[in-house]
Amino acid sequence: MKANVKLIQKRRKFSTEFKKELVEEFESGKFSVLQLSRLYKIHPQVIYDWIYKFSKFNEKGYRVMEKQESSMEKISQMEKRIKELEAALGRKQIQLDFTNKMIELAEEEYGIDIKKNSDTQQSGISGETGKS
């Protein structure tokens, strides 16, 4: 039996191209260092070292500051905004349905076509008299 077997972690070696691509992803704003760390299973300090080494914008001796706003917070804000927009859309749909029903009832009551179709001819009343 293999009772006390430990998993041996092998050291990984990353190419210079991979490091530069990862730094570009960080600089483009697509991912934070923490997100890259979780995505590629690389310690954040290693990523910071690569940023200091390969970045076009960051220099050694300066600290890279990231905004602490997490992607989960952004997602929750977007979901909240979607719910607000869906509620507004629902209210507008109710208003539209109500207006259409009122027009329909008025047409039945008064026997006139309130909704003008695009193919309906205009009435001859325009303020012009036809006399020359």
SVG drawing of the C-alpha trace seen along z (x, -y; Angstrom):
<svg xmlns="http://www.w3.org/2000/svg" viewBox="-69 -83 83 85">
<polyline fill="none" stroke="black" stroke-width="0.4" points="0.0,0.0 1.1,-3.5 0.0,-5.2 2.5,-8.1 2.9,-9.0 3.2,-12.8 2.5,-14.5 5.7,-15.9 5.3,-19.3 7.6,-19.7 9.1,-23.1 7.8,-24.7 9.9,-26.8 8.1,-29.5 9.4,-30.8 10.2,-34.5 7.4,-34.7 4.9,-33.4 6.0,-35.9 5.8,-38.8 2.3,-37.7 1.2,-37.5 2.5,-41.0 0.7,-42.3 -2.6,-40.8 -2.0,-42.6 -1.1,-45.9 -4.1,-45.7 -6.4,-45.6 -8.0,-42.3 -6.8,-40.6 -5.5,-41.7 -2.4,-40.0 -4.6,-38.0 -6.8,-36.8 -3.7,-35.8 -2.3,-34.1 -5.4,-32.0 -5.8,-31.4 -2.2,-30.1 -1.6,-28.8 1.5,-31.1 2.3,-32.9 1.4,-36.6 5.0,-37.7 6.3,-35.8 3.9,-37.7 5.0,-41.0 8.6,-40.1 7.8,-39.6 5.9,-42.9 9.0,-44.7 11.2,-42.9 9.1,-43.0 6.7,-45.8 6.8,-48.8 5.3,-51.0 6.6,-49.8 10.1,-50.2 12.0,-48.4 11.8,-50.3 8.2,-51.5 5.3,-49.6 2.5,-48.5 -0.8,-49.5 -4.0,-47.8 -7.5,-48.9 -9.0,-46.8 -12.4,-46.6 -12.9,-43.0 -14.5,-41.5 -17.2,-40.0 -18.2,-43.5 -18.3,-44.6 -20.5,-41.7 -22.9,-42.4 -23.1,-46.0 -23.9,-45.0 -26.5,-42.5 -28.1,-45.2 -28.1,-47.5 -29.7,-44.8 -32.5,-44.3 -33.1,-48.0 -33.3,-48.1 -35.5,-45.1 -37.9,-46.7 -38.0,-49.9 -38.7,-47.9 -41.5,-46.1 -43.1,-49.4 -42.8,-50.8 -44.4,-47.6 -47.3,-47.9 -47.8,-51.6 -47.7,-50.6 -50.3,-47.8 -52.5,-50.2 -52.3,-52.9 -53.1,-50.3 -56.1,-49.0 -57.4,-52.6 -57.1,-53.3 -58.8,-50.1 -61.7,-50.9 -62.0,-54.4 -62.1,-53.1 -65.0,-50.8 -66.8,-53.4 -66.6,-56.2 -66.3,-54.3 -63.3,-56.1 -59.8,-55.0 -57.5,-56.5 -54.5,-54.5 -53.4,-55.9 -51.8,-53.4 -49.1,-54.5 -51.3,-53.6 -54.2,-55.7 -54.8,-58.7 -54.7,-62.1 -57.9,-64.0 -58.5,-66.9 -58.4,-69.4 -55.2,-71.3 -56.0,-75.0 -55.7,-75.5 -58.8,-76.3 -58.3,-75.0 -59.4,-78.4 -56.7,-80.1"/>
</svg>
